[in-house]
């Protein structure tokens, strides 16, 4: 977490510790009188004189060490969440992250705000739905809108700030909301990751709408299995409903249907289904038909892939339910909507058809390959891998999906982190049925794998490079090295074009 003053320089609040702690926790005051605080931060290394240091529950093992380091940096007080501390500073002991959320609303003066927040959770689809909704609100409705998520804090297509995580740290979330209020931003659309929910990075943040896009396999190692991962997602949408917010959910996932709260609004595939608020069907690539309360509209010029038709349907129901948009206006708002970088991103490769996609779960990879197959006249080629130190259960599943849906597959590296790429690849191969339905090639050097795949392209073929999408790094043994699938692919495509024209 960075100092919110660095992320949002206009953050210049000053508060009395007595006023800030009113009705919250227990104040253990060292010395006499009140303390004026000029900043707040949860990283002891970034504390400045006069700051309050927040000691989070995850710091339990080193709480005392961090508090002492903050004191040496000039901290004027410590705010501790659930951790007893003994230090010669005023200490505000809070009982929960929710109490900290209340305190941060006071600090940033956002107890009342005109900015409405929409939270998007789900294994897949979060980034695309967030991007498309921001685009529809900002470009088509002229409604000042920001979004946060995998791509960063997107203020507009040209202004994107790095925020560290899909769902930023708690202080960043509150500082962002305060900045949005000051700049009269009417809507903020946030990707809400399972980690963000579990670590309570959204404590004290009230969402007007919660959206649940999908359920699949990802991050299971961090949550103790699929059921806990599912419960984490369900907890977010249920909490939103309990606070009076609206819930929009995907009816095509049984686990979502079983866990979404009563009163949820539903979207799902199939124009003749009952019990669905908004129905969708894709008759041809690049368009989607929507049905709602006995009426139908056609949305044209949408990004390729049936999963993007599903994403557009989700955005449409958000607009209908939360923004009170008239159904007949949807074509004007959504025709020509774009996909975010790295989501079936067409490299416009001339003679060759090449897509970059972020698909890194079995479900996303299957949707991506099925979409690519619909656009392919001859062979479907695939380059992909799996990340190290992440959900191992999905590796053989992705191997099975790749061998079943593609014609030629290069298994390669994708953020191996502290694991051996050879081990990851062998676990991917374990899921591939024999005899192979696809031609399988092992090339752990990702650049070389992309180069070989592009060299193998023939007219009518399609190549999908999956797993990293927009990411600008490759993480190996704790180090992030500069990397771009798009740049590497474009380099070898340029060479191929030169040879083709020679």
C-alpha positions as CSV (number, residue, x, y, z in Angstrom):
1,X,0.0,0.0,0.0
2,X,1.3,3.5,-0.8
3,X,0.6,6.6,1.1
4,X,-2.8,7.8,-0.2
5,X,-1.3,11.3,-0.3
6,X,1.0,10.0,-3.1
7,X,-1.8,8.3,-5.1
8,X,-4.1,11.3,-4.7
9,X,-1.9,14.4,-3.9
10,X,-5.0,16.5,-3.2
11,X,-5.6,14.4,0.0
12,X,-4.8,17.0,2.6
13,X,-7.1,16.2,5.5
14,X,-6.3,17.1,9.1
15,X,-8.2,15.6,12.1
16,X,-8.3,15.6,15.8
17,X,-7.7,12.1,17.2
18,X,-10.5,12.6,19.7
19,X,-13.0,13.6,17.0
20,X,-11.8,10.8,14.7
21,X,-12.2,8.1,17.3
22,X,-15.7,9.3,18.5
23,X,-17.8,6.2,19.4
24,X,-15.2,3.8,17.9
25,X,-13.1,1.3,19.8
26,X,-11.0,2.2,22.8
27,X,-8.5,5.1,22.9
28,X,-5.4,4.4,24.9
29,X,-3.9,7.9,25.2
30,X,-0.2,8.2,26.2
31,X,0.2,11.7,27.7
32,X,-2.2,14.5,28.0
33,X,-4.4,16.3,25.5
34,X,-5.6,15.8,22.0
35,X,-3.4,15.0,18.9
36,X,-3.8,16.6,15.5
37,X,-3.1,14.2,12.7
38,X,-2.1,15.4,9.2
39,X,-2.0,12.0,7.4
40,X,-2.8,8.4,7.6
41,X,-1.0,5.3,6.2
42,X,-0.7,1.6,6.8
43,X,2.9,1.2,5.7
44,X,5.4,2.1,8.5
45,X,8.1,2.8,5.9
46,X,6.0,5.7,4.5
47,X,5.0,7.3,7.7
48,X,5.7,11.1,8.0
49,X,5.7,13.2,11.1
50,X,2.2,13.8,12.4
51,X,0.7,10.7,10.6
52,X,-1.4,8.0,12.2
53,X,-0.1,4.5,11.5
54,X,-2.8,1.9,10.8
55,X,-1.8,-1.6,12.0
56,X,-3.8,-4.1,10.1
57,X,-4.8,-7.6,11.3
58,X,-2.5,-9.3,8.8
59,X,0.4,-7.6,10.6
60,X,-0.1,-9.7,13.7
61,X,3.3,-11.4,13.8
62,X,5.2,-8.1,13.5
63,X,2.6,-5.6,14.8
64,X,4.9,-4.3,17.6
65,X,7.9,-4.1,15.2
66,X,5.9,-2.1,12.6
67,X,4.5,0.2,15.3
68,X,7.9,1.0,16.6
69,X,9.2,1.7,13.1
70,X,6.3,4.1,12.5
71,X,7.1,5.9,15.8
72,X,10.7,6.4,14.6
73,X,9.4,7.8,11.4
74,X,7.4,10.4,13.4
75,X,4.0,8.8,13.8
76,X,1.7,10.8,16.2
77,X,-0.7,7.9,16.9
78,X,-1.4,4.3,16.0
79,X,-4.7,2.8,14.9
80,X,-4.7,-0.9,15.6
81,X,-7.4,-3.3,14.2
82,X,-7.8,-6.2,16.6
83,X,-4.2,-6.2,17.7
84,X,-3.2,-5.2,21.3
85,X,-0.2,-2.9,21.2
86,X,2.0,-1.5,23.9
87,X,3.8,1.6,22.7
88,X,4.5,5.1,24.0
89,X,2.0,6.7,21.6
90,X,-1.8,7.3,21.6
91,X,-3.3,4.0,20.4
92,X,-6.9,3.6,19.1
93,X,-7.9,0.0,19.4
94,X,-10.6,-0.9,16.9
95,X,-12.5,-4.2,17.0
96,X,-13.0,-4.8,13.3
97,X,-12.2,-3.7,9.8
98,X,-15.8,-2.4,9.5
99,X,-15.0,0.1,12.4
100,X,-11.9,1.1,10.4
101,X,-14.0,1.7,7.4
102,X,-16.3,4.0,9.4
103,X,-13.2,5.9,10.6
104,X,-11.9,6.2,7.1
105,X,-15.2,7.7,5.9
106,X,-14.7,10.3,8.6
107,X,-11.1,10.9,7.6
108,X,-11.9,11.4,4.0
109,X,-15.2,13.2,4.6
110,X,-17.2,10.7,2.6
111,X,-19.8,9.8,5.1
112,X,-22.2,11.4,2.7
113,X,-21.3,11.3,-1.0
114,X,-23.0,11.8,-4.4
115,X,-20.7,9.2,-6.1
116,X,-22.5,5.9,-6.6
117,X,-20.5,2.7,-6.7
118,X,-21.1,-0.5,-8.6
119,X,-19.1,-3.6,-7.6
120,X,-18.4,-6.3,-10.2
121,X,-17.4,-9.7,-8.9
122,X,-17.0,-13.1,-10.6
123,X,-14.2,-15.4,-11.7
124,X,-14.3,-14.1,-15.3
125,X,-15.9,-11.1,-16.9
126,X,-15.2,-8.5,-14.3
127,X,-12.7,-6.4,-16.3
128,X,-14.8,-6.5,-19.5
129,X,-18.1,-5.6,-17.8
130,X,-16.4,-2.8,-15.8
131,X,-14.8,-1.4,-18.9
132,X,-17.9,-1.5,-21.0
133,X,-20.1,0.0,-18.3
134,X,-17.7,2.9,-17.8
135,X,-17.6,3.4,-21.5
136,X,-21.4,3.4,-21.9
137,X,-21.8,5.8,-19.0
138,X,-19.0,8.2,-19.8
139,X,-19.1,8.3,-23.6
140,X,-22.8,7.8,-24.3
141,X,-24.5,9.2,-21.3
142,X,-21.9,12.0,-20.6
143,X,-21.9,10.8,-17.0
144,X,-18.5,11.4,-15.4
145,X,-17.4,7.8,-14.5
146,X,-14.2,6.1,-13.3
147,X,-13.4,2.4,-13.0
148,X,-11.0,0.4,-10.9
149,X,-9.7,-3.1,-11.5
150,X,-7.1,-5.2,-13.2
151,X,-6.2,-2.4,-15.6
152,X,-5.8,0.2,-12.8
153,X,-7.8,3.3,-12.0
154,X,-9.3,4.3,-15.4
155,X,-10.3,7.9,-15.4
156,X,-10.7,7.9,-19.1
157,X,-9.1,6.0,-22.0
158,X,-5.9,8.1,-21.7
159,X,-5.6,8.5,-18.0
160,X,-5.0,5.2,-16.2
161,X,-3.2,4.9,-12.8
162,X,-1.6,1.8,-11.3
163,X,-3.3,0.9,-8.1
164,X,-1.4,-2.3,-7.3
165,X,-4.3,-4.8,-7.0
166,X,-7.5,-5.7,-8.9
167,X,-9.3,-4.3,-5.8
168,X,-7.0,-1.7,-4.3
169,X,-6.0,-1.6,-0.6
170,X,-8.5,-0.2,1.8
171,X,-6.9,3.2,2.2
172,X,-6.7,3.5,-1.6
173,X,-10.3,2.6,-2.0
174,X,-11.4,5.3,0.5
175,X,-9.0,7.9,-1.0
176,X,-10.2,7.2,-4.5
177,X,-13.8,7.6,-3.4
178,X,-12.9,11.0,-1.8
179,X,-11.1,12.1,-5.0
180,X,-14.1,11.1,-7.1
181,X,-16.4,13.1,-4.8
182,X,-14.2,16.2,-5.1
183,X,-14.1,15.9,-8.9
184,X,-17.8,15.4,-9.1
185,X,-17.5,11.9,-10.6
186,X,-21.1,10.5,-10.6
187,X,-20.2,6.8,-10.9
188,X,-17.3,4.5,-10.0
189,X,-17.4,0.9,-11.3
190,X,-15.1,-1.4,-9.3
191,X,-13.8,-4.9,-9.9
192,X,-14.2,-6.8,-6.6
193,X,-11.8,-9.7,-6.4
194,X,-12.1,-12.6,-4.0
195,X,-8.9,-11.4,-2.3
196,X,-10.4,-7.9,-1.9
197,X,-13.5,-9.4,-0.2
198,X,-11.6,-11.8,2.1
199,X,-9.1,-9.1,3.2
200,X,-11.9,-6.6,3.7
201,X,-10.4,-4.0,1.4
202,X,-13.9,-2.7,0.8
203,X,-14.8,-2.2,4.5
204,X,-16.9,0.9,5.0
205,X,-17.6,1.2,1.2
206,X,-21.3,1.1,0.3
207,X,-22.2,-0.3,-3.1
208,X,-25.4,0.8,-4.8
209,X,-25.2,-2.3,-7.0
210,X,-23.4,-5.6,-6.8
211,X,-22.9,-7.7,-10.0
212,X,-22.0,-11.4,-10.0
213,X,-20.8,-12.4,-13.5
214,X,-19.5,-16.0,-13.3
215,X,-18.1,-18.8,-11.1
216,X,-15.1,-21.0,-12.0
217,X,-11.7,-22.2,-10.8
218,X,-9.2,-19.5,-9.7
219,X,-7.3,-18.6,-6.5
220,X,-8.6,-21.7,-4.8
221,X,-5.3,-22.2,-3.0
222,X,-5.8,-18.8,-1.2
223,X,-9.3,-19.6,0.0
224,X,-9.1,-23.2,1.1
225,X,-11.0,-24.7,-1.8
226,X,-13.9,-24.0,-4.1
227,X,-16.7,-23.9,-1.5
228,X,-14.9,-21.1,0.5
229,X,-14.1,-19.3,-2.7
230,X,-17.8,-19.4,-3.7
231,X,-18.8,-18.3,-0.2
232,X,-16.5,-15.3,-0.4
233,X,-18.2,-14.1,-3.6
234,X,-21.6,-14.8,-2.3
235,X,-20.8,-12.8,0.9
236,X,-20.2,-9.7,-1.1
237,X,-23.4,-9.7,-3.0
238,X,-25.4,-10.7,0.0
239,X,-23.9,-7.8,2.1
240,X,-24.8,-5.4,-0.7
241,X,-28.4,-6.6,-0.7
242,X,-28.7,-6.4,3.1
243,X,-27.7,-2.7,3.0
244,X,-30.4,-2.0,0.4
245,X,-28.3,-2.3,-2.7
246,X,-29.3,-4.0,-5.9
247,X,-27.9,-7.4,-7.1
248,X,-27.5,-8.4,-10.7
249,X,-26.5,-12.0,-11.3
250,X,-25.8,-14.5,-14.1
251,X,-28.5,-17.2,-14.3
252,X,-26.3,-19.5,-16.4
253,X,-24.2,-20.6,-13.4
254,X,-25.9,-23.0,-11.0
255,X,-23.7,-22.0,-8.0
256,X,-24.7,-18.4,-8.5
257,X,-28.4,-19.3,-8.7
258,X,-28.1,-21.2,-5.4
259,X,-26.3,-18.4,-3.6
260,X,-27.5,-15.1,-4.9
261,X,-29.9,-13.3,-2.5
262,X,-33.7,-13.1,-3.0
263,X,-34.7,-10.1,-5.1
264,X,-31.7,-10.4,-7.4
265,X,-32.1,-9.4,-11.1
266,X,-31.1,-12.1,-13.6
267,X,-29.6,-12.2,-17.1
268,X,-29.2,-15.4,-19.0
269,X,-28.8,-17.0,-22.4
270,X,-31.9,-18.1,-24.3
271,X,-34.7,-15.9,-25.5
272,X,-37.5,-18.3,-24.5
273,X,-36.5,-18.9,-20.9
274,X,-38.8,-18.2,-17.9
275,X,-37.8,-16.5,-14.7
276,X,-35.0,-14.4,-16.3
277,X,-35.2,-10.6,-16.3
278,X,-33.0,-10.0,-19.4
279,X,-32.5,-12.7,-22.0
280,X,-29.8,-12.7,-24.6
281,X,-28.9,-14.7,-27.7
282,X,-26.1,-14.4,-30.2
283,X,-27.2,-15.3,-33.7
284,X,-24.1,-14.0,-35.5
285,X,-20.6,-13.0,-34.3
286,X,-20.3,-9.4,-33.4
287,X,-23.9,-8.8,-32.3
288,X,-26.3,-9.8,-29.6
289,X,-30.1,-9.8,-29.3
290,X,-31.7,-8.8,-26.0
291,X,-35.2,-9.5,-24.8
292,X,-36.8,-7.7,-21.8
293,X,-40.4,-7.5,-20.7
294,X,-41.7,-8.7,-24.1
295,X,-39.5,-6.4,-26.2
296,X,-36.4,-7.1,-28.2
297,X,-33.5,-5.0,-29.4
298,X,-30.4,-5.9,-31.4
299,X,-27.0,-4.6,-30.3
300,X,-24.5,-4.5,-33.2
301,X,-20.8,-4.1,-33.6
302,X,-19.7,-5.7,-30.3
303,X,-16.3,-7.3,-29.7
304,X,-15.8,-10.9,-31.0
305,X,-16.6,-13.8,-28.8
306,X,-19.9,-15.1,-27.3
307,X,-18.6,-14.3,-23.9
308,X,-18.5,-10.6,-24.9
309,X,-22.2,-11.0,-25.9
310,X,-22.8,-12.2,-22.4
311,X,-20.8,-9.3,-21.0
312,X,-22.9,-6.8,-23.0
313,X,-26.1,-8.4,-21.7
314,X,-24.8,-7.9,-18.2
315,X,-24.0,-4.3,-18.8
316,X,-27.5,-3.8,-20.4
317,X,-29.2,-5.2,-17.2
318,X,-27.1,-2.9,-15.0
319,X,-28.2,0.1,-17.1
320,X,-31.8,-1.0,-16.9
321,X,-31.8,-1.8,-13.2
322,X,-29.5,0.7,-11.6
323,X,-29.4,3.6,-14.1
324,X,-33.1,3.5,-15.0
325,X,-32.3,3.5,-18.7
326,X,-35.1,2.9,-21.2
327,X,-34.8,-0.5,-22.9
328,X,-35.2,1.0,-26.4
329,X,-32.1,3.2,-25.8
330,X,-29.7,0.3,-25.3
331,X,-28.7,0.1,-29.0
332,X,-27.6,3.7,-29.0
333,X,-25.6,3.2,-25.8
334,X,-24.0,-0.2,-26.6
335,X,-23.6,-0.4,-30.4
336,X,-19.8,-0.1,-31.0
337,X,-18.8,-0.7,-27.4
338,X,-15.2,-1.8,-27.1
339,X,-13.4,-4.5,-25.2
340,X,-10.6,-3.7,-22.7
341,X,-7.0,-4.3,-23.7
342,X,-6.1,-8.0,-23.8
343,X,-9.6,-9.4,-24.0
344,X,-9.8,-11.0,-27.5
345,X,-7.6,-8.2,-28.6
346,X,-7.3,-8.4,-32.4
347,X,-3.8,-7.6,-33.6
348,X,-5.1,-6.7,-37.1
349,X,-2.3,-8.9,-38.5
350,X,-3.2,-8.5,-42.2
351,X,-2.9,-12.0,-43.8
352,X,-3.0,-13.6,-40.4
353,X,-5.6,-13.6,-37.6
354,X,-4.1,-13.3,-34.1
355,X,-5.8,-12.6,-30.8
356,X,-4.3,-11.7,-27.4
357,X,-6.5,-12.8,-24.5
358,X,-6.2,-12.8,-20.7
359,X,-8.0,-16.2,-20.3
360,X,-6.2,-17.9,-17.4
361,X,-9.0,-20.1,-16.1
362,X,-10.5,-23.3,-17.6
363,X,-13.8,-21.6,-18.2
364,X,-12.3,-18.5,-19.8
365,X,-10.0,-20.5,-22.0
366,X,-12.9,-22.6,-23.2
367,X,-15.0,-19.5,-24.1
368,X,-12.1,-17.8,-25.8
369,X,-11.3,-20.9,-27.9
370,X,-14.9,-21.4,-28.9
371,X,-15.2,-17.8,-29.9
372,X,-12.0,-18.1,-32.0
373,X,-13.2,-21.3,-33.6
374,X,-16.2,-19.4,-35.0
375,X,-13.9,-17.0,-36.7
376,X,-11.5,-19.6,-38.1
377,X,-11.7,-21.1,-41.6
378,X,-8.9,-23.6,-41.1
379,X,-6.7,-24.4,-38.0
380,X,-6.9,-22.9,-34.6
381,X,-3.5,-22.4,-32.9
382,X,-3.0,-21.7,-29.2
383,X,-0.1,-20.6,-27.0
384,X,-0.8,-20.7,-23.3
385,X,0.6,-21.7,-19.9
386,X,-0.4,-21.5,-16.2
387,X,0.9,-19.3,-13.5
388,X,3.1,-20.6,-10.7
389,X,2.1,-20.6,-7.0
390,X,-1.6,-20.4,-8.0
391,X,-4.5,-22.8,-8.2
392,X,-2.9,-26.1,-9.3
393,X,-6.3,-27.8,-9.9
394,X,-7.0,-25.8,-13.0
395,X,-3.8,-26.9,-14.8
396,X,-4.9,-30.3,-16.1
397,X,-8.3,-28.8,-16.8
398,X,-6.8,-26.2,-19.0
399,X,-4.7,-28.8,-20.7
400,X,-7.8,-30.8,-21.5
401,X,-9.6,-27.8,-22.8
402,X,-6.7,-26.8,-25.0
403,X,-6.3,-30.2,-26.5
404,X,-10.0,-30.6,-27.1
405,X,-10.7,-27.2,-28.7
406,X,-7.5,-26.2,-30.5
407,X,-5.6,-27.9,-33.4
408,X,-2.1,-27.1,-32.5
409,X,-1.1,-26.2,-28.9
410,X,2.2,-24.7,-27.5
411,X,2.4,-25.2,-23.8
412,X,4.7,-22.5,-22.4
413,X,5.5,-20.4,-19.4
414,X,3.2,-17.8,-17.8
415,X,4.4,-16.1,-14.6
416,X,6.1,-19.2,-13.2
417,X,7.0,-17.2,-10.0
418,X,8.9,-19.6,-7.7
419,X,7.9,-22.8,-9.4
420,X,9.8,-24.7,-12.1
421,X,8.1,-24.2,-15.5
422,X,8.8,-27.8,-16.3
423,X,6.6,-28.9,-13.3
424,X,3.8,-26.6,-14.3
425,X,3.9,-27.8,-17.9
426,X,3.8,-31.5,-16.8
427,X,0.7,-30.8,-14.7
428,X,-1.0,-29.2,-17.7
429,X,-0.1,-32.2,-19.8
430,X,-1.6,-34.5,-17.2
431,X,-5.1,-33.4,-18.3
432,X,-4.6,-34.0,-22.0
433,X,-6.3,-37.1,-23.1
434,X,-4.5,-39.6,-25.3
435,X,-4.4,-39.9,-28.2
436,X,-4.1,-36.1,-28.4
437,X,-7.0,-34.4,-30.2
438,X,-4.5,-31.6,-30.9
439,X,-0.9,-31.5,-31.9
440,X,0.9,-30.7,-28.6
441,X,4.3,-28.9,-28.5
442,X,6.3,-28.0,-25.4
443,X,8.2,-24.8,-25.6
444,X,8.9,-23.2,-22.2
445,X,10.5,-20.0,-23.6
446,X,7.3,-17.9,-24.2
447,X,8.9,-15.7,-26.8
448,X,10.1,-18.7,-28.7
449,X,6.6,-20.4,-28.4
450,X,5.0,-17.3,-29.9
451,X,7.6,-17.0,-32.6
452,X,7.0,-20.7,-33.6
453,X,3.2,-20.3,-33.6
454,X,3.4,-17.3,-35.8
455,X,5.8,-19.0,-38.1
456,X,3.3,-21.9,-38.4
457,X,0.4,-19.7,-39.4
458,X,-1.1,-20.3,-42.8
459,X,-3.9,-18.4,-44.6
460,X,-7.2,-19.2,-42.9
461,X,-5.6,-20.1,-39.5
462,X,-6.2,-18.3,-36.2
463,X,-3.7,-17.9,-33.4
464,X,-4.8,-17.2,-29.8
465,X,-2.1,-16.2,-27.3
466,X,-3.7,-16.7,-23.9
467,X,-3.1,-16.1,-20.3
468,X,-1.4,-12.7,-19.9
469,X,-3.6,-10.3,-22.0
470,X,-2.7,-6.7,-21.0
471,X,0.0,-7.7,-18.4
472,X,3.3,-5.9,-19.0
473,X,5.5,-8.3,-17.0
474,X,6.7,-11.8,-16.5
475,X,7.1,-12.8,-12.9
476,X,10.0,-15.2,-12.3
477,X,11.5,-16.1,-8.9
478,X,10.1,-12.9,-7.2
479,X,11.2,-10.6,-10.0
480,X,8.9,-8.9,-12.5
481,X,10.6,-8.6,-15.9
482,X,9.2,-6.4,-18.6
483,X,7.0,-8.4,-21.0
484,X,4.2,-7.9,-23.5
485,X,2.5,-10.6,-25.5
486,X,1.3,-8.0,-27.9
487,X,4.7,-6.5,-28.6
488,X,6.3,-9.9,-29.0
489,X,3.6,-11.1,-31.3
490,X,3.8,-7.9,-33.4
491,X,7.5,-8.2,-33.8
492,X,7.3,-11.7,-35.3
493,X,4.2,-10.9,-37.3
494,X,6.2,-8.0,-38.9
495,X,8.9,-10.4,-39.9
496,X,6.4,-12.9,-41.3
497,X,4.7,-10.2,-43.3
498,X,8.1,-9.1,-44.8
499,X,8.8,-12.7,-45.8
500,X,5.3,-13.1,-47.3
501,X,5.8,-10.0,-49.4
502,X,9.3,-10.9,-50.5
